[in-house]
Amino acid sequence: MSTDPVQLTSPPPDPLPQVSRIAQFIFGVYMVVLNVLIIYLLCKIWPDSIPPQDSIETISVFFGKIRFDMSLEVRFLAIAVLAGALGSPDCS
């Protein structure tokens, strides 16, 4: 019997591919723009006051180019989704 312990070693992991500086910059700009867009939508959807239960309000975003008709329940769900996207470490 051999007294030498058997050494089990795994091969070194493959190095990760390097990301170019321009790709890092573009990704950073994308993340900033996405977060600003989410905050903008949260501010536009947030109700000023509690409207009557069955009312539907029109919400316009991007200087009135896009309009949404939302009930109070849908607005609260949209706020929860947008807040979750804002708090998520991966917004994609």
RODOMI-482727 format. One record per residue (C-alpha): x, y, z; residue in three letters; residue number from 1. Coordinates in pm, whole numbers. Layout:
<pt><px>X</px><py>Y</py><pz>Z</pz><residuo>ALA</residuo><num>NUM</num></pt>
...
% end
This chain:
<pt><px>0</px><py>0</py><pz>0</pz><residuo>MET</residuo><num>1</num></pt>
<pt><px>114</px><py>342</py><pz>-80</pz><residuo>SER</residuo><num>2</num></pt>
<pt><px>123</px><py>605</py><pz>191</pz><residuo>THR</residuo><num>3</num></pt>
<pt><px>101</px><py>894</py><pz>-55</pz><residuo>ASP</residuo><num>4</num></pt>
<pt><px>-243</px><py>1058</py><pz>-42</pz><residuo>PRO</residuo><num>5</num></pt>
<pt><px>-423</px><py>1075</py><pz>-371</pz><residuo>VAL</residuo><num>6</num></pt>
<pt><px>-467</px><py>1434</py><pz>-472</pz><residuo>GLN</residuo><num>7</num></pt>
<pt><px>-786</px><py>1501</py><pz>-660</pz><residuo>LEU</residuo><num>8</num></pt>
<pt><px>-762</px><py>1826</py><pz>-846</pz><residuo>THR</residuo><num>9</num></pt>
<pt><px>-988</px><py>1964</py><pz>-1108</pz><residuo>SER</residuo><num>10</num></pt>
<pt><px>-852</px><py>2142</py><pz>-1410</pz><residuo>PRO</residuo><num>11</num></pt>
<pt><px>-846</px><py>2521</py><pz>-1383</pz><residuo>PRO</residuo><num>12</num></pt>
<pt><px>-1163</px><py>2690</py><pz>-1511</pz><residuo>PRO</residuo><num>13</num></pt>
<pt><px>-1162</px><py>2849</py><pz>-1851</pz><residuo>ASP</residuo><num>14</num></pt>
<pt><px>-1108</px><py>3224</py><pz>-1836</pz><residuo>PRO</residuo><num>15</num></pt>
<pt><px>-1417</px><py>3436</py><pz>-1896</pz><residuo>LEU</residuo><num>16</num></pt>
<pt><px>-1427</px><py>3622</py><pz>-2225</pz><residuo>PRO</residuo><num>17</num></pt>
<pt><px>-1340</px><py>3989</py><pz>-2190</pz><residuo>GLN</residuo><num>18</num></pt>
<pt><px>-1609</px><py>4245</py><pz>-2267</pz><residuo>VAL</residuo><num>19</num></pt>
<pt><px>-1499</px><py>4546</py><pz>-2466</pz><residuo>SER</residuo><num>20</num></pt>
<pt><px>-1507</px><py>4894</py><pz>-2316</pz><residuo>ARG</residuo><num>21</num></pt>
<pt><px>-1769</px><py>5011</py><pz>-2566</pz><residuo>ILE</residuo><num>22</num></pt>
<pt><px>-1997</px><py>4719</py><pz>-2471</pz><residuo>ALA</residuo><num>23</num></pt>
<pt><px>-1955</px><py>4805</py><pz>-2103</pz><residuo>GLN</residuo><num>24</num></pt>
<pt><px>-2039</px><py>5168</py><pz>-2174</pz><residuo>PHE</residuo><num>25</num></pt>
<pt><px>-2346</px><py>5081</py><pz>-2381</pz><residuo>ILE</residuo><num>26</num></pt>
<pt><px>-2471</px><py>4845</py><pz>-2111</pz><residuo>PHE</residuo><num>27</num></pt>
<pt><px>-2418</px><py>5111</py><pz>-1845</pz><residuo>GLY</residuo><num>28</num></pt>
<pt><px>-2612</px><py>5371</py><pz>-2046</pz><residuo>VAL</residuo><num>29</num></pt>
<pt><px>-2889</px><py>5115</py><pz>-2104</pz><residuo>TYR</residuo><num>30</num></pt>
<pt><px>-2920</px><py>5050</py><pz>-1729</pz><residuo>MET</residuo><num>31</num></pt>
<pt><px>-2932</px><py>5421</py><pz>-1647</pz><residuo>VAL</residuo><num>32</num></pt>
<pt><px>-3193</px><py>5494</py><pz>-1916</pz><residuo>VAL</residuo><num>33</num></pt>
<pt><px>-3402</px><py>5196</py><pz>-1806</pz><residuo>LEU</residuo><num>34</num></pt>
<pt><px>-3403</px><py>5311</py><pz>-1443</pz><residuo>ASN</residuo><num>35</num></pt>
<pt><px>-3491</px><py>5669</py><pz>-1540</pz><residuo>VAL</residuo><num>36</num></pt>
<pt><px>-3775</px><py>5537</py><pz>-1758</pz><residuo>LEU</residuo><num>37</num></pt>
<pt><px>-3910</px><py>5323</py><pz>-1473</pz><residuo>ILE</residuo><num>38</num></pt>
<pt><px>-3899</px><py>5617</py><pz>-1230</pz><residuo>ILE</residuo><num>39</num></pt>
<pt><px>-4074</px><py>5839</py><pz>-1489</pz><residuo>TYR</residuo><num>40</num></pt>
<pt><px>-4351</px><py>5583</py><pz>-1537</pz><residuo>LEU</residuo><num>41</num></pt>
<pt><px>-4390</px><py>5540</py><pz>-1161</pz><residuo>LEU</residuo><num>42</num></pt>
<pt><px>-4434</px><py>5916</py><pz>-1120</pz><residuo>CYS</residuo><num>43</num></pt>
<pt><px>-4688</px><py>5936</py><pz>-1404</pz><residuo>LYS</residuo><num>44</num></pt>
<pt><px>-4894</px><py>5637</py><pz>-1287</pz><residuo>ILE</residuo><num>45</num></pt>
<pt><px>-4892</px><py>5729</py><pz>-916</pz><residuo>TRP</residuo><num>46</num></pt>
<pt><px>-5239</px><py>5862</py><pz>-822</pz><residuo>PRO</residuo><num>47</num></pt>
<pt><px>-5256</px><py>6221</py><pz>-695</pz><residuo>ASP</residuo><num>48</num></pt>
<pt><px>-5552</px><py>6137</py><pz>-476</pz><residuo>SER</residuo><num>49</num></pt>
<pt><px>-5765</px><py>5832</py><pz>-424</pz><residuo>ILE</residuo><num>50</num></pt>
<pt><px>-6030</px><py>5844</py><pz>-696</pz><residuo>PRO</residuo><num>51</num></pt>
<pt><px>-6370</px><py>5677</py><pz>-666</pz><residuo>PRO</residuo><num>52</num></pt>
<pt><px>-6358</px><py>5299</py><pz>-686</pz><residuo>GLN</residuo><num>53</num></pt>
<pt><px>-6502</px><py>5251</py><pz>-1035</pz><residuo>ASP</residuo><num>54</num></pt>
<pt><px>-6336</px><py>5543</py><pz>-1211</pz><residuo>SER</residuo><num>55</num></pt>
<pt><px>-6105</px><py>5500</py><pz>-1507</pz><residuo>ILE</residuo><num>56</num></pt>
<pt><px>-5845</px><py>5768</py><pz>-1566</pz><residuo>GLU</residuo><num>57</num></pt>
<pt><px>-5646</px><py>5844</py><pz>-1878</pz><residuo>THR</residuo><num>58</num></pt>
<pt><px>-5273</px><py>5862</py><pz>-1819</pz><residuo>ILE</residuo><num>59</num></pt>
<pt><px>-5059</px><py>6019</py><pz>-2087</pz><residuo>SER</residuo><num>60</num></pt>
<pt><px>-4686</px><py>5968</py><pz>-2105</pz><residuo>VAL</residuo><num>61</num></pt>
<pt><px>-4410</px><py>6103</py><pz>-2329</pz><residuo>PHE</residuo><num>62</num></pt>
<pt><px>-4574</px><py>6443</py><pz>-2381</pz><residuo>PHE</residuo><num>63</num></pt>
<pt><px>-4913</px><py>6291</py><pz>-2463</pz><residuo>GLY</residuo><num>64</num></pt>
<pt><px>-4788</px><py>6061</py><pz>-2740</pz><residuo>LYS</residuo><num>65</num></pt>
<pt><px>-4895</px><py>5746</py><pz>-2552</pz><residuo>ILE</residuo><num>66</num></pt>
<pt><px>-5216</px><py>5725</py><pz>-2350</pz><residuo>ARG</residuo><num>67</num></pt>
<pt><px>-5340</px><py>5456</py><pz>-2115</pz><residuo>PHE</residuo><num>68</num></pt>
<pt><px>-5689</px><py>5416</py><pz>-1971</pz><residuo>ASP</residuo><num>69</num></pt>
<pt><px>-5637</px><py>5260</py><pz>-1628</pz><residuo>MET</residuo><num>70</num></pt>
<pt><px>-5862</px><py>5181</py><pz>-1337</pz><residuo>SER</residuo><num>71</num></pt>
<pt><px>-5733</px><py>5227</py><pz>-984</pz><residuo>LEU</residuo><num>72</num></pt>
<pt><px>-5666</px><py>4854</py><pz>-943</pz><residuo>GLU</residuo><num>73</num></pt>
<pt><px>-5465</px><py>4837</py><pz>-1264</pz><residuo>VAL</residuo><num>74</num></pt>
<pt><px>-5266</px><py>5143</py><pz>-1158</pz><residuo>ARG</residuo><num>75</num></pt>
<pt><px>-5178</px><py>4981</py><pz>-827</pz><residuo>PHE</residuo><num>76</num></pt>
<pt><px>-5070</px><py>4663</py><pz>-1005</pz><residuo>LEU</residuo><num>77</num></pt>
<pt><px>-4858</px><py>4865</py><pz>-1248</pz><residuo>ALA</residuo><num>78</num></pt>
<pt><px>-4699</px><py>5049</py><pz>-955</pz><residuo>ILE</residuo><num>79</num></pt>
<pt><px>-4612</px><py>4716</py><pz>-792</pz><residuo>ALA</residuo><num>80</num></pt>
<pt><px>-4462</px><py>4582</py><pz>-1115</pz><residuo>VAL</residuo><num>81</num></pt>
<pt><px>-4259</px><py>4898</py><pz>-1183</pz><residuo>LEU</residuo><num>82</num></pt>
<pt><px>-4137</px><py>4918</py><pz>-823</pz><residuo>ALA</residuo><num>83</num></pt>
<pt><px>-4033</px><py>4555</py><pz>-844</pz><residuo>GLY</residuo><num>84</num></pt>
<pt><px>-3848</px><py>4622</py><pz>-1168</pz><residuo>ALA</residuo><num>85</num></pt>
<pt><px>-3675</px><py>4919</py><pz>-1010</pz><residuo>LEU</residuo><num>86</num></pt>
<pt><px>-3566</px><py>4715</py><pz>-710</pz><residuo>GLY</residuo><num>87</num></pt>
<pt><px>-3454</px><py>4421</py><pz>-918</pz><residuo>SER</residuo><num>88</num></pt>
<pt><px>-3078</px><py>4384</py><pz>-966</pz><residuo>PRO</residuo><num>89</num></pt>
<pt><px>-3142</px><py>4257</py><pz>-1319</pz><residuo>ASP</residuo><num>90</num></pt>
<pt><px>-3399</px><py>4472</py><pz>-1496</pz><residuo>CYS</residuo><num>91</num></pt>
<pt><px>-3407</px><py>4278</py><pz>-1814</pz><residuo>SER</residuo><num>92</num></pt>
% end
